[in-house]
Amino acid sequence: MPDFKHVKIPKGDVVTVQKGKPVVGDRPVIGSLRGDGIGLDITPVMKKVVGAAVKKAYGGKREIQWCPLYAGLEGLHHYGKVLPQETVEAIQYLKVAIKGPFTTPIGEETHVCLSCAHQQYHGGTCDDCGKTDTVTERFRSINVGLRQAMDLYACIRPIMYFDGVPAPNKYADQVNFMIFRENTEDVYAGHDFERGSEVARAIIDLVKERTGKQIREDSGIGVKPISVTGTKRLVRMACQWAIQHDLPSVTLVHKGNIMKFTEGSFAKWGYEVATEEFGDRFVTEKKLWDELSGKMPKGKILIKDRIADSIFQQIQTRPGEYSVLALPNLNGDYLSDAAIALVGGLGLGPGANIGTEVALFEATHGTAPKYTGQDKVNPGSLILSAVMMLQHMGWSEAADLILDGMRRAIKDAYVTYDLARLMKAEGRKDVHEVSCSGFGEAIVQRM
């Protein structure tokens, strides 16, 4: 066992990975990062729901041993850093972890408060909340940092409808697909250079010298890398998921009509994976119509592609045609949030970041600091991410209990304020607005 400074590994079974699959004992040690802001509220609720489901499913024979890990404000207090190296090493050692939301600075200010998310041009006391031990120098993103440090190349987002959730789309009950978003390249590679910087000027000069094309001198410059390696390993995982779950199609989403050598290549390389590595299972749309008269052979999966702007229309008008979608980073970011809105935005949906060995599950929303400590917000995103975690561990019985309990709680209208407001607006008279912890209790009672 590694010699950690602040991380205390509890007694239990450390998850290992063999032949690409997790090996999980009856008392697995799972890393837990509370998160900033409302992480204080939703993380304990998630743990209570998971604990109840595991106990009910396995009669006390199995139990998760939670291992506290520190990043964000807790990282600052323990290590003086928002993303300590020890936390990264601990997640790599444990193989499986789940985290709440973390503050991400978005402006040009030099410092940010991890308590209230206020940004300012100096350290020390926060100008907004007045706290003296929560302000740190600006940083890029803890979430991105974790993904890059451990090469968690696939961001996986399940999009599903829960009966009773007010949804803006009349086809919401047909929405049930999995989004695989590349997690390390494209805009997440971080090659973003300020207007007038040395690198920005050098790129402008290089483009002019090599192509004769002029980029405006007052431009900020971003570089968008998309590689064969990054593309193929993501699409491979998407294809494997479709095969494993007997799903009808995998769709490659791209903007290759404009960006031919990045996004266009994403589609090209994705097709190569499906047809060369899984050729006995996949049929292209071209073959479907040119050779098979539009009739899919039994047991085959359709591999197809769609232009990025078009897919936003199609998931609204015919969502039932999609089961697995694979996308470069930025397109996947947009589509994930748009898709979850189709089904009412329950907790903004769950998410997982998966690499070769490590799996990090997460709440996909922000820290909402104005609600911190109020026991008010919807913990659904983190709870559903824990469902993904249990499925990853092979504990599907516990995962199913949580899904069943959540479906029943929503159908019975025992919901937090965000869903309660929407349900009341639709005219429901039987709405019971409950707290964050109350929603967790409602789920447990209905397992």
Secondary structure by P-SEA (a helix, b strand, c coil): ccccccccccccccccccccccccccbbbbbbbbccccccccaaaaaaaaaaaaaaacccccccbbbbbbcaaaaaaaccccccaaaaaaaaaaccccccbbbbbccccccccccccccccccccccccccccccccccccaaaaaaaaaccccbbbbbbbcccccccccccccccbbbbbbcccccccccccccccaaaaaaaaaaaacccccccccbbbbbbbbcaaaaaaaaaaaaaaaaaacccbbbbbccccccccaaaaaaaaaaaaaaacccccccccccccccccccccccbbbbbcccaaaaaaaaacccccccbbbbccaaaaaaaaaaaaaacccccbbbbbbcccbbbbbccccccccccccccccaaaaaaaaaaaaaaacaaaaaaaaaaaaaaaaaaccccaaaaaaaaaacccbbbbbcaaaaaaaaaaac
